[in-house]
């Protein structure tokens, strides 16, 4: 395992960036502007809060922003479920996106616990 020197080194940040990119690609042609904007905001909030927390001055602040990112991950999963019900998300991508949100949420939980114990 390589040393984490910047937020870009965090796997959870990389994975959440990939998911946010996929959400933007999936929603680019959506004419439901309210839904599109909400799901895009939720998706980009995850890596943004990880990055902002990492750049803060204290471990306590970093943990706080990780909790915000985890909350945004739950919001995103809810938006995906809504998109499934409204048939706004490609059938091929549904399960993958839900799986990714669960994995990212679990990684965030693990990182929060590690930061609480070791820093």
VENMOFEN-V726497 format. One record per helix or strand. SS is the DSSP state (A for helix, B for strand). FROM is the first residue (numbers start at 1). LEN is the number of residues. If there is no record, write none. Layout:
# VENMOFEN-V726497
ss=SS from=FROM len=LEN
ss=SS from=FROM len=LEN
This chain:
# VENMOFEN-V726497
ss=A from=7 len=3
ss=A from=11 len=17
ss=A from=33 len=22
ss=A from=59 len=27
ss=A from=91 len=28
